[in-house]
Amino acid sequence: MDRRSLIKNAGIAGVLAAGVAPAVHAQEAVRWRLASSFPKSLDTIFGSAEKLSETVKALSGGKFEISVHPAGELMPAFGVVDALQADTIDMAQSAAYYFTGKDPIFAFSCAVPFGLTTLQMAAWKDHGNGRKLLDAFFEKYNFRTSSAGNTTTQMGGWYRKEIKTPADLKGLKMRLGGGVFGEAMAKLGVVAQNMPAGDVYQALEKGTLDAAEFVGPYDDEKLGFNKVAPYYYYPGWWEGSADLEFFVNLKKYNALSAQNKAILDTAMRVASQDMTSKYMAFNPQALKRLVANKTQLKAFPKAVMDAGFKASMEVFAEHEAKSPEFKKIHQDMRAFQRDQILWNRFSEFPFNQYMAGVKI
């Protein structure tokens, strides 16, 4: 007897008795909600969540769907971790360093000053100890992580005045992404402001902010920062890369079938790769447009970089003294970074250095 005949003739009680229920249950629809910390206008970042949703639906034949909601629709941009802990959402898309007010360890999952580059971060998380150490920490907040895409090495932000020496940073009211970077900048006299991307333009325009850093040319151009702050500095020493992430509710993830777990895991990887490659493709053209529109592109003076490095190392040492877990994760990351820097001396760095000096 085939399954349809069995169901028709036996009814639900007979189906359960015959042991067919698990196969029927596997076909039940799954509907999740994802809350993002970013606005729809950032098509690169928010687009990663949309790519995830599209891929999950396609791979599951419509049996598993995830609705995506921009910042402010379901909750404030920075409310997603509390919502995951309360089981009110199934997953989120955010930058972990927004939540260092809960614990500075959050920063390692996104970016720390003088930290890992894009490829190094992926390698540390996927094939070093990074993901294992961080997800063990995130268990107490009821989520696990997967990359939503990396913005790559970021710019150093927009300023209403030139930054010639470390003294020019003193008293500067600056929008910062969060994390231990804010503490390092505070040592340099910067007054850190952590606010959603959508609020920054107006604050710069009104003069309630003197400077702001967000991501890089493509997103910064969309947000219009060049219209209200003329000086654009590089590099963003606080974000050698920034790994944005999907935070997945642990209870909800564990309740998924093995098939749906595989679908979700695969879709997150597809979305992550899509976002990272978009930044690599879109940033060069956006930077050309910004410069053509009279943006003043400037490198941070070495004295500013050195001051930032010194302040950052002081902050790391202070947190290590207070938290063995912070120390364990930080030291593991730095050990991995040292090997990566050694390898880069003989691989990407000399190759890129040579290519920058020849005509192609």
Summary of the structure (lengths in Angstrom):
residues: 360
radius of gyration: 22.9
end to end distance: 68.8
largest distance: 83.3
contacts: 1222
relative contact order: 0.15
helix: 56%
strand: 14%
